[in-house]
Amino acid sequence: MKIVSLKVFKGRNIYSHKKCIRLNLDLNGYCEIPSKDICNFNENLVNLLPELTTHRCGIDEDMGFIKRLNEGTYLAHITEHIILVLHNLVGLDISYGKSREISGDNYYIIYQYEYMNTGIEAANIAVDLVNSLIKKESFDLDLRLNKLKEVLMNEELGVSTLSICNEAKKRGIPILRIGENSMFQLGYGKYAKMIQATLGNDTSAIAVNIAQDKLLTKELLSMHFLPVADGMKVKNKIDCILNANDIGYPVVLKPQFGNQGKGVISNIKNEGELLCAYELLITDYEDIIIEKYIIGRDYRICCVYGDIVAVSERMPPYILGDGISSIKTLINNTNADSRRGEGHEKELTKIKIDNVLITYLKHKEYNLDSILIKKEKLNLKDNANLSTGGFAMDCTESICTENIDLCKRAASAIGLDICGIDIICEDISKPLNGGVIIEINAAPGIRMHHNPYIGSKRNVAGHIVDKLFENSQTSIPIVAITGTNGKTTTTRLITYILSIAGYTVGMTTTSGIYIDGNCVFKGDTTGPSSALVVLSNKLIDAAVLETARGGIIRGGLAYDLADVGVITNITEDHLGIDGIETIEDLAKVKALVGEAVKDDGYVVINGDDKMSLSIIHRLKSNLIIFSKYKNNEVMRTNIKRGGYGVYVDNGNIIIQKGTTCETLINVNDIGITIKGILKYNIENAMASCAAAIGIGINHDIIKQGLMSFYSNQDQNPGRFNMYLVNNVMVILDYGHNIEGYKCVLDGVKQIKHNNLIGVIGVPGDRLDSDIVEVGNCSGKNFDYIFIKEDIDRRGRALGSVATLLEIGVLSSGFKRYNITKVLEETDAFKEALNFARPGDIVIVFFEKFEPLIDIIKNKINEVKCESNLLDKVKL
């Protein structure tokens, strides 16, 4: 068995609303061989991974997976369960997975993941394990699990970052991970806030630099008459000795720039100890400071935007002798506590046996082999940082008012919005009276407050999130649009309406990414990566995202939940691609846009489209049904249930909720219908109207938008754009499937003309039968046809699409001598223009818009677009 490919989905996708990985497997001849028929496979598997006995599997019974093994199940299914177990064994609560046959030996597995690289490594281990069982080879599971833990350690979020993200989720605030480290964006658009651990959106870089410099921090606090320990920077051994004599023993040596208590050597009692400590530090640190050692208890006070939200007393790690075990053994026993982990992975950190610890023990006249007498307590550090193995006890309720005020002044002096203030004093419940501020920490760890060893938990992360969003919204309205036809026009019209309403809109379409009307990137930008460009932009306060089939299948959704999801229609298109074989498959893909809507949001559905209606049972949000018919049964049912209906009655768009009806606009006054000619744009207008209603836009503004948005080059480029070229009407349209062709041709029939000339083509990633059908439709409607091909043939041989189109055209009874093949699009358009006579109409179903515009500009002095052309059009 081998891995053929894998795909990582970072958000909701067609397989799951959880982020997951799709793993494609080749079973190498084992597609019809169940595990029970492979010698000793089941027994050896369960011996290696007894945790599999807890899996209930799809039959949802105790020992369900074991039952499946005994009955005979297949390798892909087994691999799925192994992947889940491996996640669980390294402490990740992952339970979702499924396996499906593609064909023969080809299977895919979908499984949930928390961390991408860990999820991928789990798949590699699972496949190797299965292969070893088949080949009857030994498999070192412990070795591979340790490798998996290493991968997890390298990408796992720290407690601070994870806690803040979880608190944001609880408040319904969407989260975007920026890069592969611990940088996150909370919220979207102009209201978004950035965090990295406890560095917040408002954290001053200057303040962080001050806090990182312990000497500068000491000087600044002294300026504000805040108590600090006497100290200064030392240049060499002699300087160190002289300053120690001035300060008076005991003293502390520590790096001027450092964190997490690294390099801090405390309670140095004499010159000999001082020189040893200096020699130890100078090998790793260039800048060293010395200060007076203050006797007292070690406290960490967490300040968030001027509020003291948590206080902990920190205690150094210690061991208790038993009269038998060595210090090294006692440390290892302490580290075996399930609450201790590497780094920040658990509430406590394992005690590290290193040169600092060995030196510390030496000062205490011990070594790692020393045996403590029974119940003898030995501190292993003078500092009590959790990152070096210390403990924490919550004291938030104990801190006195004087110390609260002192800590607020200290945070203000440094200029930090979020900080940890370290104080040494006798009792935090009393004024300091000889106690001092040791240092101020930017990006303070909050693990000790969330999971104290003793005392109440304090939700510091919740305070941080609440303060971050105290004076702003948490997100922006998001509208996502999908469907087969009309997506781009609907997207642009919704954006236009929102801009009139005063929003600064970010938009993704098939033509590019737009921020406040300005194109920042040209191209087909209907996938998740393009949506992320909009959602992470700090200028916008609304997002309108065209969301195409391909992007949904290949990358899922970029956002978590939209306020409005729009499904314009679902017709046969792109079948036979990406595993989408039927229109029902396509409907399930499109349904994701409707499923990923907030509970109090709206899904806009075309009540006249059978396949759109077929997915209603999958939708959990409010519905707005639009229809060309006032008595549409589904729409009427929705209205009776309290929902909205948008429909046409006597040539007017009507908005109805309950018994309240409002006449919005006459369809002939809607700009994109071109005085009612383009019937399909009535549907797009209703879909846009419904989306704007879902966002809460004033109806007068919606009407204004519908009236003043046109199918011209400026507002809706490439969608039934009309030009007059030497008395020949040219229509450019992006119609690229049979429904698109039919809609455009139905509109053209209402415009008087002599000959109707078509420049036709379709993308190569269509079924042969679909391409032939487009040709047949063209043959039934055009008088002359020029057949061309797209530059991007999408896997087709040159001339293949043109041949199928010609077959379709001829099947309609069209005369062969009225067909001209010119495969290059611009050449075909030029020939059609040269062939056309005044009074004719030339329609180009294009691939590339701009080259055709250049040709038109070269043909006439002034390009006259549709909005100026209507008076010349004879209906």
C-alpha positions, 0 to 999 in steps of 0.5 A: 500500500502506498500514498498517492497524494494528499490534500489539506483542507484548512476550513469547512469543505465538501467532506466535513465542516471540520478541517481535514486531510484527504489521503489518496491510497493505492492498495497495490492489489489488496482492494479485495483482500480483507485483513482477516485473510492476511495471516496474523494481521488482525492479532498483530495490529491489536497487540500493537495498538490495543487502543483500537478496542475502544473504537465503536466504528460506524456500527456504533457498538462497543468493540465495533471496530474489532467486530469489523476486523473479525468480519473482515474489513479492508486496508483503507478503513484500517488505516483510517482508524490507525491514524485516529489512534496515533493522534490520540496517543500524542494527546490530540482529541481527533475522532472523525474519519471515513474511507471510500473506494474510488475505483479498484485499488484506489481509495481515499481517506478523510480524517480530521486533524488539529495540526497539519504536519502532525496529521501528515506524519500520522498518515505516513506512520499508519501506512508504514505500520500496515505494510509492516504487518502485511510483510510480517516485518517488525515495527518500532511503534515507540520510535515512530510515536516519539517522532510524531511527538517531535513533529507535534512539539514543533507546531503545537500552539502554546497555552497562551495562544491556544487559550486566546483562540478558544476564547475568541471561538466562544464569542463567535469571533472567526480566526485566521492563522497567519503563517505556520507559527503562532500569529493569528488574526481574530475577526475579519476586515477592519475590525480584525485584531492580530495576536501572537501569544499574548502580544496583542494588536495594540502592543507597542513595539517600543514597549516590548523592546523596553521590557526585553531590556532588563536594565532599561526597564529598571531605570524607567521604573526608577524614574517613576519612583517604583521600587526596584532592586539595586543593580547595574551592567557589568563589563568583566570579572573585576567590574562584577566583583566591585559592583557586588561589593558595593551592592552587598551579598547575596546578589543575582546575575542574569542576562540583560536580554532574556526571558523565561528565567533563562540564565538567571543565577540567584542568591550568590553569597560570595566572591567564589560563587560570583566568579563561577556564575559569571563564567557560566553566563559569559559563555552564552550571554554577552550582556550581563547585569548584577543586582541585589538578591531580595529575599521574599516570595515570588509573585507574577501579576498579570495586567491587561489594559490596565486591569489586574486580572490574575496574581500567582505565587510562583514556587521553584521546583523541589524534590523530597528525599526518601533516603534511598533514591538519588537526586537524579532519580527523584527528578525523573520521578517528579518529571513522570507526573502526567501534568508535566510536559515538554515546554508549554504543552502541559500545565507544568514543565519537566525539570531540565537536568543541565549545566545550570542545575548541576552548578546550582546543586554544586553550590548547595554541596550536592550532585546528581548522585547525592541521596537526600535523607527522608523528607528532606526538601531540596529546591532545584532552582532559586527562580520559580519560572514555570518554564524551568519546572516551577509551580504556581498558586493563585493569589488573585483575591489576596493582592492589596489595593496598594499593590494593584495601583503599583502594578498599574503604574508599572505597566503604564510606565513601560507602555505595555497593554498586556504584561506580567509584572514580577514582584518579590515581597513578603506578602502580596496582600500587604504593601511591599515594604522592602519588596521590589519589582524584578522585571516587566514581561511582554508577552507573559505566559498565562498558563500559570493563571489558567491552570494553577497547581493550587487555587482558582483558575483565572480566565486571562485569555477571556479578558484579553479578547474582551479588551481587544474588541471592547470598542469595535465589532468582532467581524464584518458582514460576509456574503458568499455566492455560488451557483452555475450561472449568474454568480459574477453578476450577482456578486458585483451587484451585491457589492454595488448595493453595499457600497451605496449603503456606505460599506467599504467592500472587498470582493472576489470574482472570476475577473479579480480581487477588488478592494473598495472598487479597485482591482488589486489582482486580475484573474479568476479569484473565486477560491479560498486563497483569494477570499483570504486576501479580502478577509485579511484586508484591514480597509474593508467592512464587508466581504462579497465572495464569489465562490466557485465549484473548483475552489470549494472542491480543491480548497474548501472555504476560507471563512468560517460562517457567512452572514448570507449564502447565495445559490443562484442555480445549479445546472449541469456544468463541469461534470466528470471533473474532480470526482463530480460525476452527476448534477446531484454531486454538484449540488452537494458541493454548492450546498456547502455555501448554504450550510456554512451560514450563521444560525441567524443568517440567511440562505438565498435560494432560487425557488424556480431551480429544481436542484437548488431546492433539492438541498434545502434539507441541508440548510439550517439558517433562515431562508429567502426564496426568490422566484419569477412566480408569485405562487411558487409553492416553496416560496409560499411555504417559506413565507408562511413560516415567517421567512422572506419571499422575493418575486415578480408580480405584474412586472414588479419585484415584490418583497414579502415577509408574512402578510407585508408586501412591498413593491420594490421596482419594475423589472424594466427599470433594473439596469442589468435587464436592459429594459426587460430584455435580459430575463435571466438578469431579473433572477440575478437582480432578485438574488442580489436584492435578497442578499441585501435584505439578509444583510439588513440594507434599506430597501430604498438603497436596494432599489437605487442599486438595482436601477443604477447598475448596468451590464456595461464594461465599467460595472459588469464587464464581460456580461452582455456588454454591447458596443456599436462598431460601424453600425454592427452591434457587438455583444461580449459575454462570458457564457461558457455552458449551455444555460449561459448560451440559452440565456444570452440568445433569448435576450438577443431575440428581442433585439431587431437585427438582420443576421445573427453571427456567433463566435462560439467556444467553450472550455475544454473541461466539459463532457463531450456531450455538453460541448456538442449540445452547445454547438446544437443550440448555436446551430438553431439560433445563429445565421453564421458561426465562427468556431474558436477555441480557448487558449487554455484547452484544459487538457484537450488536444488542439482542435478537439473542442472545435470539432465537437462544436461543429458536430453539434452545429451540423446536428441542428441542420445548420448549413456547413458553408455558413461555418468558419473555423478560426481557432484563435479567439481574436482572429475569429472575432476580427473575421466575424467583424469583417464579415458582418454588415450594418444591422447585424449582431455579432455575439462573442462567447469569449475566454479573454475579455481585454484583447477583444476590447482592444480590437473594438477600440481599433475599429471605432473612434469612440466605444459606445457601451450599453447604457448609451446604446439603448436608444439605438436598439430597436426592440 
